[in-house]
Amino acid sequence: MLRGLGRSPFGPRAPFGGSATPNPAESTSAAVESPLPGIPAPPPPPSPPQPARRSEPVKENDPAVEQYETLKRHIHIQLVDRLDMNRVSEMDPKSLRNEIRSIVEHLCDTENPLLNRNERQRLVNEILDETFGFGPLELLLKDDKIGDIMINGPKKIFIEKEGRIQKSEVVFRDSDHLLQIIDRIVSRVGRRVDETSPMVDARLPNGSRFNAIIPPLALDGPVVTIRLFGSHPLSKDDLLRFKAFTPEMLALMEGAMKARLNIVISGGTGSGKTTLLNTLSSFIQSDHRVITIEDAAELQLQQDHVVRLETRPANIEGRGAITATDLVKNALRMRPDRIIIGECRGAETLDMIQAMNTGHEGSMTTVHANTPRDALSRLETMISMAGLDLPIRALRAQFASAIDLILQASRLQGGPRKVTSISEVIGMEGDTIIMQEIFAFRQSGVDPNGRAFGEFISTGIRPTFMDRLEYSGYQLSPDIFRQRVLLKD
């Protein structure tokens, strides 16, 4: 937690009260000096373009902002010099934070007693965030209404708040400052990011997904994308309140989980696949042993008996990589009742399908696709990446026997996320996999605020796995499958 305390995250030490702006006399003399001896200096440029050229530097080099940053840098250096690192490692984190807060407050009074109460409190919080947390990101991470944070370089930070993307006022000091925060995040989960490995996937302490890509691949400075899940996963009641699905659809999904049907959750980026998977996990029996396999652990299953496995990238020598395929093969030796793969991306898909067909019913995975039919096509493509020369009919027969239900999650225009289709895989007809849609969401249009609206419908088709639900002790009324409009939104 205290990684980086021994060095200042503000870069080279600067004298207190110093200014980062250049000497005006030097810049003026350089501007008027003649390029050749004996030739008079050129006249100054005309006055109209001057204000346009000077407006941006004046805003960027605000003396008040520079003085505030200089004071913060100086107090942080004083704090690091006073810390006894041996004692820090032995103290309780809460007590340590309180003690450091009192030290920072004392330094604020000593270095600049003219700060008002709000400025002093802000300065103390920012120094604590730099010391213990993730610097300027802390302010955004504490906002429960923010779903995504997108950092395009140190000065351009965008957030998705309540379904809409907007620019944030939060900025980093420079690219080095942003790189220090990235390094602090990835080092806590055993990952690294540098010029030899400029891309990284990691997770925050609360399980949120973190991705970073740095120069030379990112041309305008480090780029960071954070998908926030929050410390408390959404429950089924929350998703019902948000009209992500209807009670009838929830009843079918609950029965499918208790009857140990194999489920694939399909959807695009940001459509809510992981949230839906977390919610469905609450229906898993408490005596089942669940093994999860992910690239960056972000699932928050609501069970006690869960084993979490995470892939590992290659080291700096290109060795030691552990892939999802390796973990799936090992998981089969760990006596699992259910295997959950966070997302199928490659050759591990074949091992997952085989596990579903060999006594590990109730397994789940997610896949990027726009429709349930596209999801099956993507699974075919990913299995072909395993390098096995299998007939296409044999592959599709494996799918038809392994997968029972495909849930399609979508993020509609304006931000609402919904389960737009629940489809059953019922078998093969020739070389074609036969599917039937049980519930669906049909979009009707877009309201004046730019938000999509429509209606949930029941198609009138009764699923063929109703007997499996009854065998598992779950009774589902046939009336919920009657063809009708379930809910308008």
N, C-alpha and C positions, 0 to 999 in steps of 0.2 A: 504493500500500500504506500509505503514511503519511498518508493523508488524515485531517485532524482533529487532527494532532499539535500544531498551533499554538494550539489552544484546549482548555480542560479539558472532558472529557465529563461532569464531575460537576456542572455548573451553576454558580451564583454562588459566588464564593470566600467561605469562612467562616473566621473566626479559629480557629487550632488550639486544640483543647481546649474550644471552645464547644459548647453544647448546643442542639438544635433544639426542646427542650420549652419550653412557655410558663412564665412566672414564676408559681410557685404563689401568691404573695401577690396578684398581680393577678387571677388566676382566682378566688381565694377572695372577694376584695372584690367582684368583679363578680357572684358568685353570691348574696351575702347583701344586696346593696344593694336598698333598697326601690324598687319601680317608681314610687310616688307619695310626695311629701313628707308627713310626719306619720303615715304608716301603717307599723306595724312590719313588719319583714321576715318572710316566711313561715317556719314551722319547717322544719328539714331533713326530707328524705323518710325514711320508715321504713327500718329497717336491713335487712330481708330482701332487697329488690331491689338493694341497693347492690353486693354482691359480683358479681352477674350483670352489672351495668352496667360495673363497673371491670375485669372479667377481661380483656376484649378490649384496651382501651387499654394495660393493663400489659404484655400480651404483645407488642403492636405497638411500644411505646416502650421496648424493653429497653435499659437504659443501656449494657450491654456491646456490644450491636450498634451503637448510635449512636456510641460511642467508637471502635469499629473502623472504621466508615464515615468518621468525621471524620478519623481518622489516614490512611486510604487517600486521601481527597480532598486532604488537605494534602500528602502525599508526591507525589501526581500533579502538583499545581500546582508544587511545587518542581522536579520533573523537567522539566516543560514550560519553566519559566523558565531552566533550565540548558542546554537543547538549542540547538545552533547549527544552524538550519535549512538553511543553505547546505552545511554539512558533512554533514548527514543525507542529503541528496539524492544525494551522491556516494559514500556508503559501501555496501559489500556488505550485503544484508539480514541475513545470518547474523552477520557481525561487528558490525553495528549492534545487533542484539538482545542479543548477549553483553555489549557495552559498556553498554547501558542497564540490563541486569540488575545489573551491578556497581554502577552509580550508585544504583539503587533499593535494593540491599542496604546500601550506605553510608548512604543517607538513613534507612533503617529503624533502623540502629544509632544514628544521631544523634538522631532524633526520639523513639524509644522503645526504649532498650536492654533493657527488661525483657521483651520478647517472647521466648517460647520458640522452639525451632527449627521446630516445625510451624507455629506462627502466622506466623513470619517468612517461611517458604517459601510459605505460602498467600497472604500479602499481596503478595509479589513476583510470583507467578504471576497474581494478579488484576489487578495494575497493568499487567503486560505484555499481558494479554488486552485490557484497556481501551485500551491504546496502539496495539497492532498488530492485534488481532483483533476479535472480536465480543462482547466482554465476557462476561457469564454464559453465553452460548450456547456458548462454547468447550468447556466441560466436557461438554456433551451431544453436540457435534459429534465429539468424540474417542472416543465410545463406539460401537464397531462393532455392538453388539447392538441399538441403537436404530434403528427404521425410520422413524418419524414423530415430529415435534415440533410440538405444538399449544399456542400461547400465547394464552390468553384474558385479556388484560390483564397488567399487570406482575407480579401476585402469584399468578396461576393458570397454571401450566405443566404440561401433560400430555404423556406420551411413550408411544409404542407400542414395547414391548420384548418380543421373542420372541412376537409375536402378541397381546399383551394390553396394554390401555391402563391406565396408572397415573399418579398424580400425582407430579411431581418436587419435590424439595426446593429446586431452583434458583429464585430470584426476581430480578426487577429492582428497582432502588431506587424508581422511580416511572414514570409514563407518559412523562415527558420523557426519561428514561434509555433506555427501550425505543424511543422515536422516533429517538433518536440512532443506535442500532444499526441500525434499519431504514434510515435515510438512508445510513449508511455502506455497507450491503450493496448497495442499489439504485444508488447513485452510481458504484460500481465497474463496473457494466455499462451505464452510460449511460441509466439510467432515473431517474424522479423520483416522489416521492410527497408530496403536500401537500393542502390543503383543496380546491384546484381539481381535483386528480387523486388522489382518496383510495384508489384501488385500484391494485395493481402486481403484475406477475409478473416474477420475476428468477431468477437462478441464483447459487449459491455457487461459490467457486473450484473445488471438486471436482465440479461439474456437478449438484449436488442442486437440486431444484426449490424455489423460494421464492415464497410468496404473502403479501401483507400488505394489510390494509384498516384504515383509521384513522378516527377521528372526523372529521366528524359522522356517517358511515355506521355506524361501530361505536360503540355506545352506552356500553360499559363499558371503554373504552380500546382501544389498538391490538390487533389480532388478527393473529397470524402463524401460517402453516402451512408446515412444511418437510418435504418428502419426501426422505429421505436415500438416495443411491445408493451412497455409499462411493467411495473412490479407486480400487478394483479391481473392475470389473464381474464379476458372476457368470458362470462358464463353464458349458458344457454338463454337465461332470462334477459341478459343484456342484448344478445343478438335478436331475440324475439322483439324486444322493445325498439331496436333499430330497424325492424322489418327486413332482416336479412333472409328470413324464411318464415314459413307459417307453422302453427302448432301441428298441423297434419304432416308436414314435411319433417318436422322434428320427431314426431312419433315414429315415422318410418325409419329415420336414421338411427334412433335409439334402439329400435328392434333389430336393425341390421347389425349393430355393434354387439348386442347381447346374444344374437344368434351366430356370431363369429363369421359374418360374411366378409369376404375380401373386398376392400374399398380402394379406389383410386380417386384422388381429388385433383381435378384439372382446373387450370386457370392461368391468366396472365400475371405479369409482375404487379404486385400491390393489390391483387384481387381478394386477398383474405384467405388463402389456402392454409397457411400455418395457423391462423386463428381458428379456422374451422376444425382443423385436425386436433388442436388443443382442446376445443370444446367437446368434440366427439369422444375424446379419451376419458371424459368423466363417466361414460357409460361402461367402461371396461370393468369386469368383475375384479374385486379387490384381491382375489387369490391367484390372479394370472400374473405370470412373470413376463414383463414387457422389456424388450431390448430396442433401443433407438440408435440409429446410425445417421450421422450428419457430418457435413463438411465443417460447419461452425455451429456448435451446439446452441440452439435457440428454442427448441421445444420445451414447453412447460407442462408436462403431463400431470394430471391431477390424481396420481396413484402413488402408493408407497413402494410397491415392488417394481421399480424401474431401474434398468441398467443403461447408462448413457455412454455411448461410444462416439469418438470423434476422429475423423481422418487426420493424417499428418502430412504436410508437404515435405518435399525433399530438402535436405540441408544445403549448406553453401557449396558442398562438393557434388551435389546432385544425387545423393544417396539417402536411404532411410525413409522414403515415402511410403505411407500406408494408405491404400485407396479404399473406397467404399466396397469394392469387390472383395478385398481381403477381409474387411470387417464382417461382411455378410457371411462369408464362408466360416469365419471363426464363431459368429453368433449361432450358427447351426449346432455347434458343439457345446453351447452354454445352456442347454435345456430351456429354450424359449417357448412360451405359449403363443406370443405374438411378436412379430418383428415389424418395426416401423422405420422406414427410411424417409428422412426429411425431404429429400427430392431425388428422383432418379434422373441421372444425367448421362449415363454411359453404360459400360459393360455390366455393371452391377444389376441392371434390370433383369437379365436372364436368371441370375441367382435368386432374385426376389420372386420371380414368377415360379421358379422351380420350388422354392420354399412354400409358396402358397399351395402348390399342388402336392406337397409331401407332408401334410400333417400340421402345418402351421397356419390354420385358418384364423381369420380375424386380423390378418396383417393389413397394413395400410402404407400408402406412399402418396407423394404428390408429383405432378408433372406439369410442365409448361405447355399449354395448348388452348386453343380458342373454343373448341367444341368437344363433346365426348368422342365423336368419330375421329377428330384430329388427335386426341389423346392416344387412341389405339395405333394410329399411324406413327406417332412419335415413338411409342414403345417398340414398334417393329424396327424403326430406324436405329434406335439405341441398342437393341439386341444384335443387329447386324454389325455394330461397332465392336462386338466381342470377337469378331473374326471367325465365327462358326458358319460354315456353309450349309445351312439348314434350308430345306424346302419351305417356301412361304406358307404353304398350307399347314405344315407341321407347326410353324410358329403361331399361326392364328388359332390353331386347335389348342395350343397351350394357353393362349390368352382366354379363349372362350371357356375353358374349364377352370382357370385360376381366378379370373376377375368376376365378381358378382355385381358390383354396383359402381357407377361412375358419377361423382358429384361435380358439377360444373360451377365454379365460383367466378364472378365477373365484377369488375369495377366499372360502373356505368358513368355516363357523362354527368358532371357536377359532383362526383364523389361517392354516391351510395354504393355499397358493396352488397351483393346478393347472391344467393344460390339460385342460378338461373335455370338449372336443369338437374333432375335426378333420373338417370337412365339405368336400366337393367341389361346386362349382357346375358342372352338366353341360349346362345349356341352358335352352330355353324350351319350354313346352307350353301353347299358347294364350296367355293373358296372365300365366301363372304361371312363376316361375323355379323350376327343378327342382334340388334339392340331394340329396345322399346322404351320410350320416354313415359315416366309415371307422373312427375310433376314438372312444371315449367313456369318461367316468368316471361311474359310477353311485353316488351316496351311499346308504349302507345305514342310517346312524344317527349318533348322537352318543355318545361314550364318557363315563364319569363325570367326566372333566376338562373336559367341554364342547367337545371337539375332534371334528369330523366325520370319519367314516371310510367307506370304500367300496371299490370295485374298478374298475380299468381293464379295459375289454373291447375286443376286436376284433369288429366287427359281421359280419364275413364278406364284406363288399363289397370288390371289387377296383377301385381307381380307374381311370378311363378314360384318364388321362394317363401310363400306364406306358410307352407307346411313346416319349413325349417324354423320359422319364428314360433310356431306352436310347439314344436318339439323342445325348444329352449325355454318354454314356459312364458312366452310373451304373447299376449292376446292383442290383436289389432283388429278393430272393427272394419269390416268390408266397406262400410259406408264412407270412409274417408277417401276412397278411390272413385267415388261417384263423380261423373264429369260435371264440372261447375267452376265458377270463379271463386277462389278461396279468399283473396284479399286484394284490395286495390291500394296502390301507393303511388 
